[in-house]
Amino acid sequence: MKEFKFKLSNKNIQLKISTEGIYNLYFLGGFYLNIGNRFSLTIINSITKEKVEIKEKFPKANSYKAGKRAILFGQIHFNQSGEYELKLEKIEDVEIRKSRLFLFNIFNKNSIHNKDIEILIVKKRHCSFLVKN
């Protein structure tokens, strides 16, 4: 499978990666993301127990994925196919708002509730261009 979608409120998620490669990790629900120091997202290979590195992206790109507002949090490089376990800790330190605009957030103080935040992991598409002379 090349796409995984689950609620942030799930503490442990099993991922079956059928194709090695680079995957993008998105937070769904808004365009503003604030992550506190205590939040932890860890991916571990279920067989080798090796930790998989998540490269956080700066700046965080906004787009629409799965019909929702999305923020690209980072990229995951799976060196091999297999089963992985994703662990989330201190999810209350994640804040998502619908807009990045400062004025909009002043008047609309409501953050997306953690039970409504979703995480989407999608295999990154590689673009190749053919140039003819």
Secondary structure, DSSP 8 states (H G I E B T S, - for coil): --EEEEETT-SEEEEEE-S-EEEEEEEES-SEEEE-TT-EEEEEETTT--EE-EEE-SS--EEEETTEEEEEEEEEEESS-EEEEEEEE-GGGEEEES---HHHHHH----B-GGG-EEEEEE----------
